[in-house]
Amino acid sequence: MTAHTFAAWFKQLECSLIVTLGEKGAIACHEGVVFRVEAPAVKALDTAGTGDCFVGFFAAGLDAELTWQESITRAVGAASDSVTRLGAQSFYPDRQAQH
């Protein structure tokens, strides 16, 4: 997925966009600016609940008045961390762990 394609979608849909890319992180477009966040390299043991973890940390970041890019960066980090243990919700990193 290219930044050009993503910018075209943003223009056509007239809304901000985020696409998660698994082990490759995420790409987003907000207010016409396209940016990509790389995921840290981890050994994935269980991907159950990873999307929920991402969305929760993204929303919490926005609630804490972080920028979109800061919120997505934290969400990618939390989701990456969440796959390193078996299980879903009980192994989400806590809010304090994601700075």
GIQUIVEN-V543486 format. One record per pair of residues at least 12 apart in sequence whose C-alpha atoms are under 10 Angstrom apart, sorted by sequence separation. I is the first residue (numbers start at 0). J is the second residue. If there is no record, write none. Layout:
i & j
I & J
I & J
This chain:
i & j
5 & 17
15 & 27
16 & 28
17 & 29
23 & 35
24 & 36
25 & 37
57 & 69
58 & 70
60 & 72
79 & 91
80 & 92
5 & 18
15 & 28
16 & 29
23 & 36
24 & 37
25 & 38
57 & 70
58 & 71
60 & 73
78 & 91
79 & 92
14 & 28
15 & 29
16 & 30
23 & 37
24 & 38
56 & 70
57 & 71
59 & 73
60 & 74
77 & 91
78 & 92
14 & 29
15 & 30
16 & 31
20 & 35
22 & 37
23 & 38
24 & 39
56 & 71
57 & 72
59 & 74
77 & 92
14 & 30
15 & 31
17 & 33
19 & 35
20 & 36
21 & 37
22 & 38
23 & 39
24 & 40
54 & 70
56 & 72
57 & 73
58 & 74
76 & 92
77 & 93
13 & 30
14 & 31
15 & 32
16 & 33
17 & 34
18 & 35
19 & 36
20 & 37
21 & 38
22 & 39
23 & 40
53 & 70
54 & 71
56 & 73
57 & 74
77 & 94
80 & 97
0 & 18
9 & 27
10 & 28
13 & 31
15 & 33
17 & 35
20 & 38
22 & 40
53 & 71
56 & 74
57 & 75
9 & 28
22 & 41
53 & 72
55 & 74
56 & 75
77 & 96
0 & 20
8 & 28
9 & 29
10 & 30
22 & 42
53 & 73
54 & 74
56 & 76
57 & 77
77 & 97
5 & 26
6 & 27
7 & 28
9 & 30
10 & 31
22 & 43
53 & 74
54 & 75
56 & 77
73 & 94
76 & 97
77 & 98
5 & 27
6 & 28
9 & 31
52 & 74
53 & 75
55 & 77
56 & 78
76 & 98
5 & 28
6 & 29
9 & 32
51 & 74
52 & 75
53 & 76
54 & 77
55 & 78
73 & 96
74 & 97
2 & 26
6 & 30
7 & 31
9 & 33
50 & 74
52 & 76
53 & 77
54 & 78
73 & 97
1 & 26
2 & 27
6 & 31
21 & 46
49 & 74
50 & 75
52 & 77
53 & 78
72 & 97
73 & 98
0 & 26
2 & 28
5 & 31
6 & 32
49 & 75
52 & 78
53 & 79
72 & 98
5 & 32
6 & 33
51 & 78
52 & 79
5 & 33
6 & 34
21 & 49
49 & 77
50 & 78
52 & 80
53 & 81
4 & 33
5 & 34
21 & 50
49 & 78
52 & 81
69 & 98
2 & 32
3 & 33
48 & 78
49 & 79
52 & 82
2 & 33
19 & 50
49 & 80
50 & 81
1 & 33
2 & 34
36 & 68
46 & 78
49 & 81
2 & 35
34 & 67
35 & 68
36 & 69
46 & 79
48 & 81
49 & 82
1 & 35
19 & 53
34 & 68
38 & 72
47 & 81
48 & 82
60 & 94
33 & 68
36 & 71
37 & 72
46 & 81
47 & 82
52 & 87
56 & 91
59 & 94
32 & 68
35 & 71
36 & 72
38 & 74
39 & 75
43 & 79
45 & 81
46 & 82
51 & 87
52 & 88
55 & 91
56 & 92
29 & 66
30 & 67
34 & 71
35 & 72
36 & 73
38 & 75
39 & 76
42 & 79
43 & 80
44 & 81
45 & 82
46 & 83
47 & 84
51 & 88
56 & 93
60 & 97
29 & 67
36 & 74
37 & 75
38 & 76
41 & 79
42 & 80
43 & 81
44 & 82
45 & 83
46 & 84
47 & 85
48 & 86
49 & 87
52 & 90
53 & 91
56 & 94
28 & 67
29 & 68
36 & 75
37 & 76
38 & 77
40 & 79
41 & 80
43 & 82
44 & 83
45 & 84
46 & 85
47 & 86
48 & 87
49 & 88
52 & 91
55 & 94
27 & 67
28 & 68
36 & 76
38 & 78
39 & 79
40 & 80
41 & 81
42 & 82
43 & 83
44 & 84
45 & 85
46 & 86
47 & 87
48 & 88
51 & 91
52 & 92
27 & 68
38 & 79
39 & 80
41 & 82
42 & 83
43 & 84
44 & 85
45 & 86
46 & 87
47 & 88
56 & 97
26 & 68
38 & 80
41 & 83
42 & 84
43 & 85
44 & 86
45 & 87
48 & 90
49 & 91
48 & 91
27 & 71
26 & 71
25 & 71
24 & 71
25 & 72
24 & 72
25 & 74
17 & 67
24 & 74
25 & 75
24 & 75
15 & 67
19 & 71
23 & 75
24 & 76
22 & 75
17 & 71
21 & 75
24 & 78
20 & 75
24 & 79
19 & 75
22 & 78
23 & 79
21 & 78
22 & 79
21 & 79
